[in-house]
């Protein structure tokens, strides 16, 4: 656990990345002081990033003294276990297992159709949009009347779902596509507002105007990347 003599904490991130945000959110919720090192991934990757994440060469990377921890949800679990502060995962084994299960649901099931529905066109968009709507309804049910997934404050599963927070409304505005809808997903839409305005998360919630400018500037890059991904999948 952390103490006054703990080694410094640094986080290698990238503005606009919901994955880097997950790691930063974990640090904020645990109350861990950290230094944010922002990469310029659209142009080059730093030697520091390549040194500490040679496998995936992606953000986030948490540097805790001489230790490097990669992958956003792995970082969140490490932060929860390595530092004092409010728990991010439930304290009982079943609750922890369920939080991990639904985080995996978001990662392996929901993220792709939700993301793709905003950046593709035509029949492909309709297909991803339909799938995304159905999966969001399943996730909506997990709130069970709570403000956050674990109760009255954000935790591990809220961090896992954070792309549905500040990012959702910005990407909707840029693309003109709304997958999460007030009439079909009222609890998730309210959750997104609560997450984005939570006091403990304020230091790491991205500025909306800056986030909007980033996605507006790079929307053709995202569309081209998604198109190339679909073409590659069709050729396999």
C-alpha positions in Angstrom: 0.0 0.0 0.0 1.0 3.6 -0.5 2.8 5.7 2.1 4.6 9.0 2.4 7.8 7.2 1.1 6.1 5.7 -1.9 7.9 6.1 -5.3 6.5 8.8 -7.6 3.6 8.0 -10.0 3.6 9.0 -13.6 1.1 8.2 -16.3 1.8 8.2 -20.0 -1.4 9.2 -21.8 -2.8 10.9 -24.8 -5.5 13.6 -24.9 -8.7 12.2 -26.4 -8.1 8.6 -25.4 -10.8 7.1 -23.3 -8.4 4.3 -22.4 -5.8 6.7 -21.0 -8.7 8.3 -19.1 -9.5 5.0 -17.4 -6.1 4.9 -15.8 -6.2 8.6 -14.8 -9.7 8.1 -13.4 -8.5 5.3 -11.2 -5.8 7.5 -9.8 -8.2 10.3 -9.2 -10.8 8.1 -7.4 -8.1 6.6 -5.2 -6.6 10.1 -4.5 -3.2 9.2 -5.8 -1.0 12.2 -6.8 0.5 11.7 -10.3 2.3 13.4 -13.1 0.6 13.2 -16.5 3.0 12.7 -19.5 1.0 13.4 -22.7 2.1 11.7 -25.9 1.7 13.1 -29.4 0.6 9.8 -30.9 -0.7 11.3 -34.2 2.9 12.2 -35.1 5.4 10.0 -33.2 5.7 7.7 -30.2 8.2 8.7 -27.5 11.2 6.5 -26.5 9.7 6.5 -23.0 6.4 4.9 -24.3 8.3 2.4 -26.5 10.6 1.5 -23.6 7.9 0.8 -21.1 5.2 -0.7 -23.4 7.2 -2.5 -26.1 4.5 -5.1 -26.6 1.5 -2.9 -27.6 3.2 0.4 -28.0 0.0 2.1 -26.7 -1.2 4.3 -23.9 -1.8 4.2 -21.0 1.3 3.2 -19.2 1.5 3.7 -15.4 5.0 4.3 -14.1 5.2 3.5 -10.3 8.9 3.9 -9.4 10.7 1.4 -11.6 7.5 -0.5 -12.4 5.5 -0.1 -15.6 1.9 -1.3 -15.8 0.1 -1.3 -19.2 -3.5 -1.8 -20.4 -6.2 0.5 -19.0 -8.2 -2.0 -16.9 -5.1 -3.8 -15.6 -3.8 -0.3 -14.5 -7.1 0.3 -12.7 -6.9 -2.9 -10.8 -3.2 -2.3 -10.0 -4.0 1.2 -8.7 -6.9 -0.3 -6.6 -4.5 -2.8 -4.9 -1.3 -0.8 -4.7 -2.6 2.4 -3.0 -4.7 3.4 -0.1 -8.1 5.0 -0.7 -11.7 4.2 -1.5 -12.0 0.8 -3.1 -12.6 0.7 -6.9 -13.7 -2.9 -7.0 -16.4 -4.3 -4.6 -15.0 -5.8 -1.4 -16.8 -9.2 -1.7 -15.5 -11.8 -4.2 -18.8 -12.2 -6.0 -19.1 -8.4 -6.5 -15.6 -8.3 -7.8 -16.2 -11.1 -10.2 -19.4 -9.4 -11.5 -17.6 -6.1 -12.0 -14.9 -7.9 -14.0 -17.5 -9.8 -16.0 -19.3 -6.6 -17.0 -16.1 -4.8 -17.7 -15.2 -7.6 -20.1 -18.7 -7.3 -21.6 -17.9 -3.7 -22.4 -14.5 -4.4 -23.7 -15.2 -7.5 -25.8 -18.8 -7.0 -26.8 -20.0 -3.3 -26.6 -17.0 -1.2 -27.6 -16.7 -2.3 -31.2 -20.3 -1.8 -32.4 -20.6 1.4 -30.4 -17.5 2.8 -31.9 -18.1 1.5 -35.5 -21.7 2.8 -35.6 -20.4 6.4 -35.3 -17.7 6.1 -38.0 -19.1 3.9 -40.8 -21.9 4.5 -43.3 -24.8 2.8 -45.0 -25.8 -0.8 -44.2 -22.8 -1.3 -42.0 -23.8 1.6 -39.8 -27.4 0.2 -39.5 -26.0 -3.2 -38.5 -23.6 -1.8 -35.9 -26.2 0.6 -34.6 -28.7 -2.1 -34.1 -26.2 -4.3 -32.2 -25.0 -1.3 -30.1 -28.6 -0.5 -29.1 -29.2 -4.0 -27.9 -26.0 -4.2 -25.9 -26.5 -0.8 -24.3 -29.9 -2.0 -23.1 -28.2 -5.0 -21.4 -25.7 -2.7 -19.7 -28.5 -0.2 -18.8 -30.1 -3.0 -16.7 -27.0 -3.3 -14.6 -27.4 0.1 -13.0 -30.5 -1.3 -11.2 -31.7 2.1 -10.1 -28.2 3.1 -8.8 -26.5 6.4 -9.5 -23.3 4.5 -10.4 -22.8 0.8 -11.2 -21.5 0.0 -7.7 -23.8 2.4 -5.8 -23.5 6.1 -4.9 -19.9 6.7 -6.1 -17.9 5.7 -9.2 -15.8 2.6 -9.2 -14.1 0.0 -11.4 -17.1 -0.7 -13.7 -17.8 3.0 -14.1 -14.2 3.5 -15.2 -14.6 0.7 -17.7 -17.7 2.3 -19.2 -16.3 5.8 -19.2 -16.3 6.1 -23.0 -20.1 6.4 -22.6 -19.4 9.5 -20.5 -17.6 12.6 -21.8 -16.8 10.9 -25.2 -20.3 9.9 -26.1 -22.0 13.3 -26.6 -18.9 14.7 -28.4 -18.7 11.9 -30.9 -22.4 12.1 -31.4 -22.2 15.8 -32.2 -19.3 15.2 -34.6 -20.8 12.3 -36.5 -24.5 13.0 -36.2 -25.1 9.5 -34.9 -26.7 8.8 -31.5 -26.5 5.1 -30.4 -27.3 5.8 -26.7 -30.7 7.5 -26.5 -32.6 9.2 -23.7 -35.9 7.4 -24.5 -34.3 3.9 -24.6 -31.4 4.3 -22.2 -32.5 6.9 -19.6 -30.4 5.4 -16.8 -27.2 5.3 -18.8 -27.7 8.8 -20.1 -28.2 10.1 -16.6 -25.2 8.0 -15.5 -23.1 9.8 -18.2 -24.0 13.2 -16.8 -23.3 12.1 -13.2 -20.0 10.6 -14.2 -18.9 13.6 -16.2 -19.7 16.0 -13.3 -18.4 13.8 -10.4 -16.3 15.9 -8.0 -13.5 13.3 -7.6 -13.2 12.9 -11.4 -13.1 16.6 -12.2 -9.2 16.7 -12.5 -9.3 14.1 -15.3 -12.5 14.8 -17.2 -11.4 16.2 -20.6 -12.4 19.7 -21.5 -15.5 19.3 -23.8 -14.6 22.1 -26.2 -11.1 20.7 -26.7 -12.4 17.2 -27.1 -14.9 18.4 -29.7 -12.1 20.2 -31.6 -9.9 17.1 -31.5 -12.6 14.8 -33.0 -13.8 17.4 -35.5 -10.2 17.8 -36.7 -9.6 14.1 -36.9 -12.9 12.7 -38.0 -11.7 11.8 -41.5 -8.8 9.9 -40.0 -11.2 7.9 -37.8 -13.4 7.1 -40.8 -10.5 6.1 -42.9 -9.1 3.9 -40.2 -12.5 2.1 -39.7 -12.9 1.6 -43.4 -9.5 0.0 -43.7 -10.3 -2.2 -40.7 -13.5 -3.4 -42.3 -11.8 -4.1 -45.6 -9.0 -6.0 -43.9 -11.6 -8.2 -42.0 -13.4 -8.9 -45.3 -10.2 -10.1 -46.9 -9.4 -12.5 -44.1 
